[in-house]
Amino acid sequence: MKRILRLIFISFFIILISGVGFLSYMLLEGTPPKIEPVSVPKVVGKVFEIRLKATDNRSGIKEIEPVIVQGGKKHIIPARKYGSSHWWLGSGVKEVQEKWAIQATEMGLKEGPAKILITARDSSFRNLLKGNKAVLEQDVVIDLTPPRIALKSLIHNIRSGGSGLVSYKLNEPVVKTGVLIDGLFFPGTPNPGRGQNTYISLIALPFDKIRVKKFLVEAADQAGNIARMGVPHKIFPRRPKKDKINITDHFLQLKIPYFEMNYPWVKGATLLETFLNVNRELRKKNGEEIKAICSKISAEQFWKGAFKRLPGSASRANFADERTYYYKGRKIDRQFHMGVDLASRKHAKVPAANNGMVVFADSLGIYGNTIIIDHGLGLYSMYSHLSEMTAEKGEMVAKGAIIGHTGSTGLAGGDHLHYGMVVNGIFVNPVEWWDGRWIRDHIEANMNP
Ligand SMILES: [Zn+2]
């Protein structure tokens, strides 16, 4: 009996000791939680987000409460609380990621400096049951004013398929700015030589666009405030031009084997079917490749003055000609021609149209051997169907430097140069860029208004 009593007493004692041990380990622990900012911005606008990670490996996170203090006034943001099913177990939340969407103006915050204070508490019974706490403190500037845009350029007369330039000045540094023409965005390039926060943006109107609803300068500051300003403009629709192309068996026998060899996926049941795959699908794919190459904007302007046209050549086809293709008198396809075809003598020397950096020198589907030159500010020229290329990718070339010889590689029927120009990934009419007076009035005048 005595032994049993002693046993019960010892067991009770062990339970008591381990209970106290557990309680002091879990509920009286003195290790505060940790707060790690995931995104706690330093400059904010009307709406912003606070994102953070909190960890507590002992009793677990009990609550996280953000507060914004401005001018001695505390703006409390609803806390996140983590309860537990049994009070002695703590919350069990060892790690948590939280975010708060803050409506600064609705909360009554005003423009100017403020302080973000985030307090995390754990489930420990320390500090009169309030738990251990960690505080993250960060200064923040509340900016509710969008940037101010001052338009500098004066003339914005643009043809369908034509180019232009917009210059403007902002009153503060921004994170994103450019010109928006309907769905197209033309990023602004900083122009420090013409003053602080001054930008220029080369723009283009796709050949099939005859009306524009939105033509705006847009600027977004670090706080997310966006400014937009309409650009007074005039659009000149182009006169559509049509052209007929006869596809003969001789042409198919001459051209199609090359495409079947190099692009096996275009192979159809007949030569004509393969031609149609080349003319539709490969053309489209090549257009996307060119767009990708010519969408990068080099901040430096390499080109100077008028672009050089292939010497002693005649135009055989114009920009944006609508071509209808016939086979044995039957209409088989319709495509738009995105450059100018220039014919001189066979294997004529091809000069670089202006100063720039060769960014592509390789075969390119329907365009055959092609060189693309980056002239800076988003302006590119391309030279296709070359029989030979003498410039290499990465090479800086001067206006007039020989980069290759004309030929009939790709889908060309005869020896000629297909000359294209691209602004920010959009094919434009090269005729404007060959005209020194047009450049002076529409580009240079707007750069230095
Ligand atoms: Zn062409």
Residues whose N, C-alpha, C, O or C-beta is under 5 A from the ligand:
A	BS01	ZN	D341 H418
